[in-house]
Amino acid sequence: MHKKLFWVYLVLSIVGLITAWIFNGIAVMNQEDYLGAWFGSAVDWVLSADLTIVAIAVVVFMITESRRIGMKRVWLYILLSGVTAMAFTFPLFMAMRERRLGELSSTAPALKN
């Protein structure tokens, strides 16, 4: 199961990176106003607050989960999310988490009934 989830998360991560590149490239070429777009109307405020709260929860999860299972350098995922997109780094973190869980389950002693 860990291998299947690893690949699902990895594909999602790649899609997240590609869409971030494309849409950020379009926004830069059109000289879009990021802050105006994020906070231009009440609907924008709702979506921005919603995504900000989710992003904070994701960062807390990434930090606590990486400590729990012994993943190193989780700060890189958090840093990369600021320069790429959380749609890239969170699925990438989840893929690496699945890989780590697979490693842990393969080295764990078999449980006796």
Disulfide bonds with the S-S distance in Angstrom:
none
